[in-house]
């Protein structure tokens, strides 16, 4: 089973501010939807709460230390590994780790693919993507784009060496 991390990342590694994305890139949201459709999305509680609602067609699996936490449409797990194990048991071919920063940090060791939208901005932020070792992660594809609003970005895929 593939364990993939997906994120949009600024040049300064910023991924969010006040539980929101620091840029407006509709193309990235479409890319995110196309990749994650049908796959369980593993996320932290704050990331789940930052969503505009349930994203259709994808199970929402939330990592939380609060055993009493519940939300309609979400399945809580005590750890990332517990969620990955559940996905494997259920026969899923791929899961996506969708944030936030702490969940990304914990997931780098178990992930085998990174799907990063590298955004050519360095915005203010309070959530960051972890630094990853380029000796371990090899870039295998890059698609350069310019959004209608002038923001330059690239869809980049890295595989674990």
Buried (B, 14 or more C-beta within 10 A) or exposed (E): BEBBBBBBBBEEBBBBEEEEBBBEBEBBBEBBEEBBEEBBBBBBBBBBEBBEEBBEEBBBBBBBEEEEEEBEEBBBBEEBEBBBEBBEEEEBEBBBBBBBBBBBBBBBEEBBBBBBBBBBBEBEBEBBBBEBEEEEBEEEEEEEBEBEEEBEBBBBBBBBE
